[in-house]
Amino acid sequence: MLTLRKIVKYSPIALVLVTGCLQAKTYNKELNVAAGGVLKLATDVGAIDIDTHSKDMVLVEVDISGKDEERMRVDINKSGDNVNINGEINRNGSGSTNIRVTYKITLPENYNVKLDTSAGAIKVEDLKGEVNAHTSGGSILVEDVEGDVNINTSGGSLTLENIIGEINAKTSGGSINLKLPHSSIQDTKVKTSGGSIIAYLAEDIAVDVSAKTSGGRVTSEFPVNGAIKKRAINGTINGGGAKLYLKTSGGSVRLKKI
């Protein structure tokens, strides 16, 4: 019978822990890279949590549990300074699968990410680089990022806070919370097919604003030079600047001062 020490010795990437009837499979890997690379992560299922550190290294930890955990395979490889991760469920047989997966990835501070999960939440924090993220079912949070952000979810809320870069964000069903504490921003476009939008903005922000709702009200704590209606505001704030586009098909839109 293998001891835990032997399991660790002979399985440095995939580690299986057994405690009574409880099983959990974990992938751990350290990859040396230079700043400016790209993480590409595509998975059939799983929540994704991205954080950074000051090292030129990508740390990958994948935790898999559930009665069908052995049907989940994760491949991790490096090409130059880029890291590719692919998670795939073996769907042989019939019936639903019982698998829970979490990806915890730690990147260099200057790095780019392309994330795609068919089921799970996504969180990206403290990054200098481009963020492209999609989930077919789950919330997305992007916070303290210097770089362009392009995110969408087929069902879940969006939270975007302290982004320095262009923003394009869309959800097919969920609320959007936007917080931009800087006076100068880049073009920002957020849309939801069903939910409210709250935009917290610096008091001296200068933007061309277009805020619309098909069912609800649009309100602004800022004086707007332009057309103000119950369900739409179009005009400039503090003389105008970058484009700020906020649209919901069902819910309120509120512009609030930080």
C-alpha positions, -999 to +999 in steps of 0.1 A: +000+000+000+014+034-010+020+059+018+012+095+014+049+103+011+052+078-018+021+093-035+037+128-033+071+114-046+056+096-076+028+120-084+042+156-083+015+171-105-017+151-097-021+143-060-050+121-046-058+124-009-080+098+007-095+102+041-121+075+048-146+078+020-137+114+011-116+119-020-101+150-035-078+153-065-054+183-066-032+195-094-002+217-083+024+232-106+050+259-106+060+275-140+088+299-145+078+327-169+087+364-177+063+393-173+040+400-202+029+365-210-006+352-214-026+327-193-052+308-214-076+288-193-105+269-208-125+245-187-158+225-189-165+234-153-150+253-125-146+286-106-115+306-114-096+328-090-067+349-103-043+368-081-007+381-085+026+383-067+060+399-073+077+367-087+083+357-123+064+325-117+029+311-123+015+290-095-014+267-104-036+249-079-066+230-091-089+213-066-114+187-079-140+169-058-173+150-062-183+115-069-173+118-105-140+136-099-120+109-118-138+120-150-122+154-149-088+159-165-067+190-163-037+196-187-012+223-177+017+233-201+039+262-210+049+277-243+076+304-239+062+327-213+026+317-219+007+292-198-021+270-211-046+252-189-074+230-202-100+212-181-121+186-197-148+162-185-149+127-199-186+125-209-187+089-218-219+073-205-252+089-197-266+110-168-254+142-151-219+145-135-211+154-099-179+174-101-167+205-083-136+223-095-117+254-084-087+270-101-065+291-080-039+308-102-012+332-090+005+353-117+033+378-121+019+413-117+023+421-154+005+394-172-026+389-195-055+364-190-080+347-213-105+328-192-134+306-203-155+284-181-188+267-189-199+268-153-184+288-125-176+322-111-145+342-122-124+366-100-094+387-112-076+410-089-044+432-088-033+427-124-015+449-150-026+434-183-055+426-205-085+407-191-107+386-213-132+364-194-163+345-202-185+322-181-217+304-193-230+306-157-216+326-128-206+360-116-175+379-126-154+402-104-126+423-118-108+446-093-076+468-094-067+461-130-045+483-153-055+471-188-084+466-211-112+445-197-136+424-219-160+402-199-193+385-203-215+360-185-246+342-197-261+344-162-246+362-132-237+396-118-207+417-128-185+438-105-159+461-119-138+482-096-108+505-101-102+496-137-077+517-157-084+508-193-112+503-218-142+483-204-166+461-223-189+441-200-221+422-206-244+399-187-275+381-200-291+381-166-277+399-136-269+432-119-238+453-127-218+473-101-192+497-116-168+517-095-144+541-112-126+564-086-105+583-112-114+616-128-102+604-162-114+570-177-113+553-210-143+542-230-166+521-209-196+500-221-217+478-198-249+461-207-274+437-189-304+420-203-320+418-169-308+437-138-299+470-124-268+490-130-251+512-104-221+533-115-201+549-087-180+576-102-154+602-091-171+636-085-148+653-111-151+626-137-155+640-173-175+618-197-200+616-225-227+596-209-255+575-225-276+556-199-308+537-209-333+513-195-363+496-212-380+490-178-371+512-148-356+546-142-324+564-149-311+588-122-279+608-118-263+626-089-243+645-114-255+675-134-258+664-170-257+688-199-280+672-224-313+653-227-327+639-194-357+616-195-372+591-171-356+561-189-327+577-207-299+603-201-277+615-230-252+643-225-220+653-209-207+654-173-180+679-164-175+690-200-174+655-215-146+631-223-145+593-227-177+575-236-197+560-207-225+537-220-248+520-195-278+500-207-303+475-192-333+459-207-350+455-173-339+474-142-328+508-130-296+527-139-281+550-112-251+573-115-237+580-080-208+601-067-181+583-047 
